[in-house]
Every structure is written in C-alpha cells, then in structure tokens.
Amino acid sequence: MTADIYAPEFTDEDAAIAHVEASRWPDQVNCPHCGSTNVHRMAGKTQAGYFLCNDCREKFTCRTGTVMERSHIPIHKWLLAIHLMNASKKGMSAHQLHRMLGVTYKSAWFLAHRIREAMDTGKSAPMGGQGGSVQMDETYTGNTSKRAKSYAKGLKAKRAVMGLIDPAKGHVRAFHVKDVTAEAARKILVKNADRKSTLVTDEALIYRNVGREFSRHERVFHKHGWYVNDRGFTTNNIENFFGIFKRGVYGTFHHISEQHLQRYLNEFSFRYSNRSGRGVSDVDRAALTLKGIEGKRLMYRIPHSDHEQETVC
C-alpha cells in the first residue's frame, strides 16, 4: 500500500494536525509536561491548536516534546517529508526535499536529520537467540573518488562501518566505528546479539575470539570464492544491506560527513528492517516513524551555561 501525496494530511494543515494528534494520542490527550490527562483544547484564533493542562497550567500542541518542536515548517510538509524518506529505498537528499517541499535547503537538511532521529529505534532486544543466527560483516565508505582533493589510498582513509543482521527476522543494525578491530566487533556483539545464537562471519581474524563466546561460529571463506559454506551458512544478507546503503550514498547523497554517518546508517537500517519484503508498506513505515518523533528533541545549537553555543547538527 502506498500513500497518495495529494491526501489531505499532505496538503491541508488542519488535517495534518489531526493526523499527528491521532497518532500521538490514540486514546486520550495527555500533557507532555506532567503527563496529566486533565486537559482541554483552547478556543479563539490566537490559541487555535493549543491544549491547556488543568493541572500544571502549561500550554502545548502536538509538536511539543517531539522532533517538530519550535519548527516553523508546516506540519503537512513534515508529514510529506516523512512519507518521502520512508518511501525512497535509497534515501531522499536534502536538495530533493528542498525542491519538493518549497523550503530552503538549510531547513530541508535539518528537517531530514530530525526525521532520522525519529527513525532511530534505540535500545532493542538482542538479535538471534536459541536456534537462530546472526550475520556480521564490515565495510568501508567515503573517500573513493581519485579526483577528490582528500583522496588517499587505503582503507585507513575511509570510514568504517560494522553491521549485523538476524536473517530469520530481517532486522539489521549498523554502526560507524573508528577502526575495524576485534575489540570493536566484540563490543557491538555483546550489546546486540544473543550469545545462544550462531555467529556467521567471513574469514576475518577479528571474529575468531568472540566467535568462541557463541554457541557456534560459522565462517564463509570469501577468498576461496565461497559465498555459502558446507553447512549452508552465508553472509549474503548483511552484504545485501551494505549494497543498498552504498547505492544510496553514491547515487543519492554523493557525500556523507563522518559526523552524521551514524544517522544515515540508522535511516537505512530502519527502512531495511521494515521493508516491503517483511510485509511493511510505505504507509506503515511512515506511521512507525511518526510514532518515534516523541522525546527526541534535536536542536541545531545547544546553549552552554556561559551562553556560548555549540553546533550539534
């Protein structure tokens, strides 16, 4: 199922506000400041869209406490951007959003990063489990053009990414790491994989010691031209994810700074884990993102105690 980009929530502000309110408060409106349900909708032209909490006496809207807070971009454009980013398999560039939404490039860029924050699922249950398997592999991205001024030969000049996937459930997680080492691999696996699983990797030596901590460690020797080992294990699933990510980087974004690489990895991981092959439609994926907007306030600048400012995005 795909959404109609001319639907009311994408073109009419009142319909968009009602859509966000229904998503955020499906049962009863509650105050984001104190959690009270003793609230009422305010009347009048100047207070339109506001709620008032009868307990803490604070005003709020459906934007309050979300990634949309203090944004001057209309909500219907936010919803359209969320849909476009979720419906684009290889991502949607900020320049494309800037042209389609009719906002400045700077606004589109920051809006896209806020939506990526909403796509970040945060802490989740360990992958794999008894009788299951987890595939892990590493890749490198960036600094690939020999025409670039910053080009330097070798993997040390590129940005390292490590990822793992549960092939049975289709869930993937990817992480930007400073270096591909045994320590980095173990740190990721300890936090994200069940040790009762079968760990599936290539022949890289960085997985040798940590593989002993799992119920089994299956390796696929790519240097011999093997992509499935004798027992039927493969790392093709995680390599498939890396392929989609790289096509997005080189074909859509062209360049991703190291500072924001993890956010892009979260975006691609979210779409891959909730892809159509797992029965999740574009509409469902956008709805999941909309559920994730709460409690993830992202400011362009954050004030210090001495009133200086530090750029965070």
ROMARGU-972724 format. One line per 5 residues: for each residue x, y, z of C-alpha. Coordinates in nm, 2 decimals. Layout:
X/Y/Z ~ ... .
This chain:
0.00/0.00/0.00 ~ 0.13/0.34/-0.10 ~ 0.01/0.68/0.01 ~ -0.14/0.95/-0.21 ~ 0.08/1.25/-0.19 .
-0.22/1.46/-0.25 ~ -0.40/1.32/0.05 ~ -0.54/1.59/0.30 ~ -0.27/1.53/0.56 ~ -0.01/1.62/0.30 .
-0.18/1.93/0.17 ~ -0.40/2.07/0.45 ~ -0.26/2.19/0.78 ~ -0.57/2.12/0.98 ~ -0.59/1.76/0.85 .
-0.22/1.72/0.92 ~ -0.25/1.84/1.28 ~ -0.55/1.60/1.33 ~ -0.34/1.32/1.18 ~ -0.04/1.38/1.42 .
-0.28/1.41/1.72 ~ -0.44/1.08/1.64 ~ -0.10/0.91/1.61 ~ 0.04/1.06/1.92 ~ -0.27/1.03/2.14 .
-0.48/0.75/2.00 ~ -0.69/0.71/2.32 ~ -0.67/1.04/2.52 ~ -0.46/1.36/2.50 ~ -0.21/1.38/2.78 .
0.02/1.67/2.88 ~ 0.38/1.62/2.77 ~ 0.49/1.84/3.06 ~ 0.34/1.65/3.36 ~ 0.16/1.35/3.19 .
-0.19/1.46/3.32 ~ -0.49/1.37/3.11 ~ -0.69/1.66/3.27 ~ -0.65/1.89/2.96 ~ -0.88/2.08/2.73 .
-0.85/2.23/2.39 ~ -0.82/2.61/2.39 ~ -1.05/2.83/2.18 ~ -1.00/3.15/1.99 ~ -0.80/3.24/1.69 .
-0.47/3.31/1.87 ~ -0.49/2.99/2.07 ~ -0.60/2.76/1.79 ~ -0.43/2.42/1.80 ~ -0.32/2.46/2.17 .
-0.41/2.25/2.46 ~ -0.41/2.37/2.82 ~ -0.32/2.13/3.11 ~ -0.56/2.20/3.40 ~ -0.30/2.06/3.65 .
0.03/2.22/3.56 ~ -0.13/2.51/3.36 ~ 0.12/2.46/3.07 ~ 0.02/2.51/2.71 ~ 0.12/2.25/2.45 .
0.05/2.14/2.09 ~ 0.11/1.81/1.91 ~ 0.46/1.94/1.83 ~ 0.56/1.98/2.19 ~ 0.82/1.73/2.31 .
0.88/1.60/1.95 ~ 1.14/1.65/1.68 ~ 0.90/1.91/1.53 ~ 0.91/2.13/1.83 ~ 0.98/2.50/1.76 .
0.99/2.43/1.39 ~ 0.82/2.69/1.17 ~ 0.77/2.44/0.88 ~ 0.40/2.35/0.85 ~ 0.31/2.01/0.98 .
0.17/1.89/0.65 ~ 0.52/1.94/0.50 ~ 0.67/1.74/0.78 ~ 0.43/1.46/0.71 ~ 0.51/1.47/0.34 .
0.88/1.46/0.41 ~ 0.84/1.16/0.65 ~ 0.65/0.98/0.37 ~ 0.91/1.06/0.10 ~ 1.20/0.95/0.31 .
1.03/0.63/0.41 ~ 0.91/0.55/0.05 ~ 1.26/0.60/-0.10 ~ 1.46/0.28/-0.08 ~ 1.79/0.46/-0.13 .
1.70/0.77/0.06 ~ 1.59/1.13/-0.03 ~ 1.85/1.40/-0.04 ~ 1.80/1.74/0.13 ~ 1.82/1.91/-0.21 .
1.53/1.70/-0.34 ~ 1.33/1.77/-0.02 ~ 1.41/2.14/-0.06 ~ 1.27/2.14/-0.42 ~ 0.96/1.93/-0.34 .
0.86/2.09/-0.02 ~ 0.93/2.45/-0.12 ~ 1.15/2.52/0.18 ~ 1.51/2.64/0.20 ~ 1.79/2.38/0.16 .
1.91/2.46/0.52 ~ 1.56/2.38/0.65 ~ 1.53/2.07/0.44 ~ 1.87/1.94/0.56 ~ 1.79/1.99/0.93 .
1.43/1.85/0.88 ~ 1.58/1.54/0.73 ~ 1.82/1.49/1.02 ~ 1.53/1.53/1.27 ~ 1.33/1.26/1.09 .
1.64/1.03/1.10 ~ 1.63/1.08/1.48 ~ 1.27/0.96/1.48 ~ 1.38/0.65/1.28 ~ 1.64/0.56/1.55 .
1.48/0.27/1.73 ~ 1.73/0.30/2.02 ~ 1.77/0.01/2.25 ~ 1.62/-0.32/2.13 ~ 1.62/-0.68/2.23 .
1.93/-0.89/2.14 ~ 1.93/-1.04/1.79 ~ 1.92/-1.41/1.72 ~ 1.86/-1.65/2.01 ~ 1.84/-2.02/2.07 .
1.85/-2.20/1.73 ~ 1.89/-1.87/1.54 ~ 2.18/-1.70/1.37 ~ 2.34/-1.35/1.34 ~ 2.55/-1.25/1.04 .
2.82/-0.98/1.09 ~ 3.04/-0.81/0.85 ~ 3.23/-0.48/0.79 ~ 3.26/-0.24/0.51 ~ 3.41/0.10/0.42 .
3.26/0.41/0.27 ~ 3.37/0.76/0.16 ~ 3.68/0.90/0.00 ~ 3.65/0.67/-0.30 ~ 3.70/0.92/-0.59 .
4.05/0.97/-0.70 ~ 3.96/1.31/-0.82 ~ 3.88/1.43/-0.47 ~ 4.13/1.66/-0.30 ~ 4.11/1.45/0.02 .
4.16/1.12/-0.16 ~ 4.42/0.89/-0.01 ~ 4.48/0.52/-0.09 ~ 4.40/0.25/0.16 ~ 4.11/0.17/0.40 .
4.25/0.39/0.67 ~ 4.14/0.69/0.47 ~ 3.78/0.56/0.45 ~ 3.50/0.54/0.72 ~ 3.45/0.20/0.87 .
3.10/0.05/0.93 ~ 3.02/-0.27/1.10 ~ 2.68/-0.43/1.08 ~ 2.48/-0.74/1.19 ~ 2.16/-0.89/1.08 .
1.91/-1.15/1.20 ~ 1.83/-1.33/0.87 ~ 1.53/-1.50/1.01 ~ 1.36/-1.18/1.13 ~ 1.52/-0.95/0.88 .
1.63/-0.70/1.14 ~ 1.96/-0.51/1.08 ~ 2.17/-0.28/1.29 ~ 2.47/-0.09/1.16 ~ 2.74/0.11/1.35 .
3.01/0.36/1.25 ~ 3.33/0.26/1.42 ~ 3.67/0.43/1.43 ~ 3.86/0.12/1.34 ~ 3.76/-0.24/1.24 .
3.91/-0.43/1.53 ~ 3.83/-0.74/1.74 ~ 3.75/-0.51/2.03 ~ 3.50/-0.31/1.83 ~ 3.34/-0.63/1.69 .
3.30/-0.78/2.04 ~ 3.16/-0.45/2.19 ~ 2.89/-0.45/1.92 ~ 2.81/-0.82/1.95 ~ 2.79/-0.81/2.33 .
2.53/-0.54/2.32 ~ 2.32/-0.65/2.02 ~ 2.34/-1.03/1.98 ~ 2.23/-1.32/2.19 ~ 2.52/-1.55/2.28 .
2.30/-1.85/2.22 ~ 2.30/-1.77/1.85 ~ 2.52/-1.90/1.57 ~ 2.76/-1.62/1.47 ~ 2.82/-1.62/1.09 .
3.11/-1.41/0.96 ~ 3.37/-1.42/0.68 ~ 3.72/-1.54/0.74 ~ 3.85/-1.22/0.91 ~ 4.05/-1.29/1.22 .
3.88/-1.02/1.43 ~ 3.59/-1.25/1.48 ~ 3.79/-1.56/1.59 ~ 3.80/-1.50/1.96 ~ 3.45/-1.35/2.00 .
3.31/-1.64/1.80 ~ 3.40/-1.88/2.08 ~ 3.15/-1.69/2.31 ~ 2.86/-1.80/2.08 ~ 2.70/-2.14/2.06 .
2.86/-2.18/1.72 ~ 3.08/-1.98/1.49 ~ 3.03/-2.04/1.12 ~ 3.28/-1.88/0.87 ~ 3.25/-1.83/0.49 .
3.58/-1.82/0.31 ~ 3.53/-1.55/0.05 ~ 3.90/-1.56/-0.05 ~ 3.83/-1.90/-0.19 ~ 3.53/-1.78/-0.39 .
3.28/-1.93/-0.15 ~ 2.96/-1.75/-0.06 ~ 2.79/-2.04/0.11 ~ 2.98/-2.28/0.34 ~ 2.94/-2.65/0.36 .
2.67/-2.62/0.62 ~ 2.46/-2.37/0.42 ~ 2.56/-2.05/0.62 ~ 2.62/-1.73/0.43 ~ 2.68/-1.35/0.50 .
2.48/-1.25/0.19 ~ 2.21/-1.08/0.39 ~ 2.43/-0.83/0.56 ~ 2.62/-0.77/0.24 ~ 2.29/-0.70/0.07 .
2.22/-0.43/0.32 ~ 2.56/-0.28/0.27 ~ 2.50/-0.28/-0.11 ~ 2.17/-0.08/-0.06 ~ 2.34/0.16/0.17 .
2.63/0.23/-0.07 ~ 2.40/0.28/-0.36 ~ 2.22/0.54/-0.15 ~ 2.54/0.71/-0.06 ~ 2.69/0.72/-0.41 .
2.37/0.77/-0.60 ~ 2.15/0.99/-0.38 ~ 2.37/1.17/-0.12 ~ 2.70/1.16/-0.30 ~ 2.88/1.25/0.02 .
2.81/1.19/0.39 ~ 3.02/1.35/0.65 ~ 3.16/1.13/0.93 ~ 2.99/1.35/1.19 ~ 2.65/1.24/1.07 .
2.72/0.90/0.93 ~ 2.55/0.71/1.22 ~ 2.22/0.89/1.15 ~ 2.23/0.78/0.79 ~ 2.30/0.43/0.90 .
2.00/0.44/1.13 ~ 1.78/0.56/0.85 ~ 1.89/0.28/0.61 ~ 1.87/0.02/0.90 ~ 1.51/0.14/0.98 .
1.39/0.11/0.62 ~ 1.56/-0.23/0.57 ~ 1.42/-0.37/0.89 ~ 1.07/-0.25/0.79 ~ 1.08/-0.33/0.42 .
0.80/-0.44/0.20 ~ 0.96/-0.79/0.19 ~ 0.86/-0.82/0.56 ~ 0.51/-0.70/0.49 ~ 0.56/-0.34/0.59 .
0.42/-0.09/0.34 ~ 0.53/0.27/0.28 ~ 0.23/0.39/0.49 ~ 0.31/0.15/0.78 ~ 0.68/0.26/0.77 .
0.58/0.63/0.78 ~ 0.34/0.56/1.07 ~ 0.62/0.39/1.26 ~ 0.84/0.69/1.21 ~ 0.57/0.92/1.33 .
0.54/0.71/1.65 ~ 0.91/0.78/1.70 ~ 0.90/1.16/1.69 ~ 0.83/1.19/2.06 ~ 1.10/1.25/2.32 .
1.37/1.31/2.06 ~ 1.41/1.69/2.06 ~ 1.70/1.78/1.83 ~ 1.83/2.14/1.84 ~ 2.06/2.30/1.58 .
2.25/2.46/1.86 ~ 2.26/2.40/2.23 ~ 2.34/2.67/2.48 ~ 2.62/2.63/2.74 ~ 2.60/2.77/3.09 .
2.82/3.07/2.98 ~ 2.58/3.14/2.69 ~ 2.82/3.01/2.43 ~ 2.68/2.79/2.16 ~ 2.79/2.46/2.02 .
2.68/2.32/1.69 ~ 2.54/1.97/1.72 ~ 2.38/1.92/1.38 .
